[in-house]
Amino acid sequence: MKEKVLDMCMDAGRLGAAIFAVSLASSILIFHVWNEYQITHLGYEISRVTNEHRELVEENRKLSIEVAVQGRTERMAEVARTRFGLEPVSPDQIRPIQLESNPSKPMVHAALDPR
């Protein structure tokens, strides 16, 4: 009887070792799959953030150009008002010029037109 109990303990020990080995292998495989998933997920996240960064850099470039142009036109308008005494054109000051199809007559610039 003692031998049967001893054999059962040995069998239980072998079974326990086999279960431990299978559990360890399964745990390692599950960890590997989870790790690969995380790497893939982070790759997509990096791609998204990189595209967002590119868009923001492009928008910043466009806004910088707009600020430079806006600043120049405002400065030009200020200089035109203060230094040269110019004011914005009113609609009654605008006169359309019609081009004549007569090539023998020289063209006259709008500023030199005596009308």
Sequence and secondary structure as in RCSB ss.txt:
>XXXX:A:sequence
MKEKVLDMCMDAGRLGAAIFAVSLASSILIFHVWNEYQITHLGYEISRVTNEHRELVEENRKLSIEVAVQGRTER
MAEVARTRFGLEPVSPDQIRPIQLESNPSKPMVHAALDPR
>XXXX:A:secstr
 HHHHHHHHHHHHHHHHHHHHHHHHHHHHHHHHHHHHHHHHHHHHHHHHHHHHHHHHHHHHHHHHHHHHHHHHHH
HHHHHHHTT      GGG       S TTS    GGG   
